[in-house]
Amino acid sequence: MELFRATVTNGGLIAYGADFVEGWRLAARYVDKILKGAKPADLPVEQPTKFELVINLKTAKALGLTIPQSVLLRADQVIQ
């Protein structure tokens, strides 16, 4: 998500996506299991469970957009 967050910080409107840090942790757990002898084909496929929403209000204002309060409340980060 850091890549997407940087895009919004640099003027993008909205970013929503999986948390990259959590993805790397999940990958590390897979590597650990494989190094301990697990067969990759036997490991379950896991999907991200943590997502982040970042909104840039300055960009929204420049575009003449109003972000509903209900969306702002759900955001993990709101850039003023």
C-alpha positions as CSV (number, residue, x, y, z in Angstrom):
1,M,0.0,0.0,0.0
2,E,3.0,2.3,0.5
3,L,3.2,2.8,-3.3
4,F,-0.4,3.8,-3.5
5,R,-0.2,6.0,-0.4
6,A,2.7,7.9,-2.0
7,T,0.6,8.4,-5.1
8,V,-2.2,10.0,-3.0
9,T,0.3,12.0,-1.0
10,N,1.7,13.4,-4.2
11,G,-1.7,14.5,-5.5
12,G,-3.7,11.4,-6.3
13,L,-7.3,11.4,-5.2
14,I,-7.9,8.0,-3.6
15,A,-6.0,4.8,-3.0
16,Y,-7.5,1.5,-1.8
17,G,-5.5,-1.7,-1.6
18,A,-4.0,-4.5,0.4
19,D,-1.4,-3.6,3.0
20,F,2.0,-4.5,1.4
21,V,3.7,-5.0,4.8
22,E,1.1,-7.6,5.7
23,G,1.7,-9.3,2.3
24,W,5.4,-9.5,2.9
25,R,4.8,-11.1,6.3
26,L,2.5,-13.6,4.7
27,A,5.2,-14.4,2.1
28,A,7.7,-14.8,4.9
29,R,5.5,-17.4,6.6
30,Y,5.2,-19.3,3.4
31,V,9.0,-19.3,2.9
32,D,9.4,-20.5,6.5
33,K,7.0,-23.4,6.0
34,I,8.7,-24.4,2.8
35,L,12.2,-24.3,4.3
36,K,10.9,-26.5,7.1
37,G,9.9,-29.1,4.6
38,A,6.3,-28.3,3.6
39,K,5.4,-28.9,-0.1
40,P,4.3,-25.6,-1.8
41,A,1.4,-27.4,-3.5
42,D,0.1,-28.5,-0.1
43,L,0.0,-24.9,1.3
44,P,-3.3,-23.1,1.2
45,V,-3.8,-20.0,-0.9
46,E,-4.3,-17.0,1.3
47,Q,-5.7,-13.7,0.3
48,P,-5.0,-10.3,2.0
49,T,-7.1,-9.5,5.0
50,K,-6.0,-6.0,5.7
51,F,-6.8,-3.2,3.3
52,E,-6.2,0.6,3.5
53,L,-8.1,3.5,2.2
54,V,-6.3,6.9,1.7
55,I,-8.1,10.0,0.5
56,N,-6.6,13.4,-0.5
57,L,-9.1,16.1,0.3
58,K,-6.9,18.8,-1.3
59,T,-7.1,17.0,-4.6
60,A,-10.9,16.4,-4.2
61,K,-11.4,20.1,-3.6
62,A,-9.3,21.0,-6.7
63,L,-11.5,18.7,-8.8
64,G,-14.6,20.1,-7.3
65,L,-15.6,16.9,-5.6
66,T,-17.2,16.4,-2.2
67,I,-16.2,13.2,-0.4
68,P,-19.2,12.0,1.7
69,Q,-18.5,12.0,5.5
70,S,-19.4,8.3,5.6
71,V,-16.5,7.6,3.3
72,L,-14.1,9.9,5.2
73,L,-14.9,8.1,8.4
74,R,-13.9,4.8,6.8
75,A,-10.6,6.1,5.6
76,D,-7.4,5.0,7.3
77,Q,-5.7,8.3,6.3
78,V,-7.2,11.6,5.1
79,I,-4.7,14.0,3.7
80,Q,-5.7,17.6,4.2
